[in-house]
Amino acid sequence: MEEVLELLKTLESQLEGKKFFGGDNIGFVDIVAVFAALWLGALLEVAGVDMLNDEKLPLLCKWIDEFNKCSVVKDTLPPRQMCLLAVRKACAIKGKEQEQAKEEAIDLLKTLEGQLKDKRFFGGDTIGLVDTVAIVTWYWVQVIQEAMGLELLTEERFPVLFRWRDDCANCSGIKESLPPRDKLLALIKDRYMPSD
């Protein structure tokens, strides 16, 4: 997890002296990164991983607070508590109630898929910053869901996102930059998941 924290600190360094990643105004990187922070934060909290906090990542946490103050954001993104509740319910509840909770979480995740529509990447025909941030988040979320035994992100439910994932993975530098999936899965299971 120290490696992940270091990567987040690298991302955080891009905020030094700025309110948002693009400067004084919200841009595409801010939009994708806050979506990632919202869902990844909820998944990490449910898994018991304390990583996104003021002590470890003060600029990133301040950025999240600033972003959430914008009226457009308040009216667009689902509240953090709603995401957290949906993930908790999907992880903790069993049977019919768990299926209902999964559907609630899936409905919230459809927001991201809706942004791709008929585009190959979020910015159009070429991979950009939004895709780079989103693919890392996607990668982590898939590994965390596997460790927790969930089936939220499936190709049947999100065919456009899976096509986008494959397109991103075929871009130079992306596949080589992601940690080995099996090692990441083992790390999450060993450190953060209760053993049977």
Summary of the structure (lengths in Angstrom):
residues: 196
radius of gyration: 16.4
end to end distance: 22.5
largest distance: 49.0
contacts: 545
relative contact order: 0.11
helix: 66%
strand: 2%
